[in-house]
Amino acid sequence: MSISPTESVTPGVTGTTATGGLTATSSTAQPTDQMGKDTFLKLMVAQLRNQDPMNPTDSTAFLAQTAQFTSLEKMQDLANQSAQALAAQMSFGASGLVGKDVTYTAEDGTEATGTVGAVRFTATGPLLHIGDTDVAMNNIVAVGSSATAPTA
């Protein structure tokens, strides 16, 4: 019995799917839209155990699946490292704005100007403390001694 790549796999559920494919059991709580390495290996073992002895699966298919999974893991690691680098860059950039005059979009949609007095680092990104207001980096419109936005 072979398992096609389009059959349903649901971590945390044991049994068969409506399409007749195998489902995997996961001991860790994973989101249903992500397959971990443990789930992948369990599926591969299930494929090997349930293959037709008269028509065994080609070993190159397993090698290709393993290579694809490894490649996907490495791309995810690279994406995570890029996100960390971006967060560090934003933190350094925010730190460099202390003492600078900035123009920012206020919560009511108007533009306001002030001097950055401090930076607070949060899980969602750095917040610039301007006067009595905390402003996110993406709300900054202009930076400079007069912090006026260029006119067209």
Secondary structure as the mmCIF struct_conf table of DSSP 4:
data_model
#
loop_
_struct_conf.conf_type_id
_struct_conf.id
_struct_conf.beg_label_comp_id
_struct_conf.beg_label_asym_id
_struct_conf.beg_label_seq_id
_struct_conf.end_label_comp_id
_struct_conf.end_label_asym_id
_struct_conf.end_label_seq_id
TURN_TY1_P TURN_TY1_P1 PRO A 5 THR A 6
BEND BEND1 GLU A 7 GLU A 7
TURN_TY1_P TURN_TY1_P2 PRO A 11 GLY A 12
BEND BEND2 GLY A 15 GLY A 15
STRN STRN1 THR A 16 THR A 16
TURN_TY1_P TURN_TY1_P3 ALA A 18 THR A 19
BEND BEND3 GLY A 20 GLY A 20
STRN STRN2 LEU A 22 LEU A 22
BEND BEND4 SER A 27 THR A 28
TURN_TY1_P TURN_TY1_P4 THR A 32 ASP A 33
HELX_RH_AL_P HELX_RH_AL_P1 LYS A 37 ARG A 49
TURN_TY1_P TURN_TY1_P5 ASN A 50 ASN A 50
BEND BEND5 GLN A 51 GLN A 51
TURN_TY1_P TURN_TY1_P6 PRO A 53 MET A 54
BEND BEND6 ASN A 55 ASN A 55
HELX_LH_PP_P HELX_LH_PP_P1 PRO A 56 ASP A 58
HELX_RH_AL_P HELX_RH_AL_P2 SER A 59 SER A 95
TURN_TY1_P TURN_TY1_P7 GLY A 96 GLY A 99
STRN STRN3 ASP A 101 THR A 105
TURN_TY1_P TURN_TY1_P8 GLU A 107 ASP A 108
BEND BEND7 GLY A 109 GLY A 109
STRN STRN4 GLU A 111 THR A 122
TURN_TY1_P TURN_TY1_P9 ALA A 123 THR A 124
STRN STRN5 GLY A 125 ILE A 130
TURN_TY1_P TURN_TY1_P10 GLY A 131 ASP A 132
STRN STRN6 THR A 133 ALA A 136
HELX_RH_3T_P HELX_RH_3T_P1 MET A 137 ASN A 139
STRN STRN7 ILE A 140 GLY A 144
BEND BEND8 SER A 145 SER A 146
HELX_LH_PP_P HELX_LH_PP_P2 THR A 148 THR A 151
#
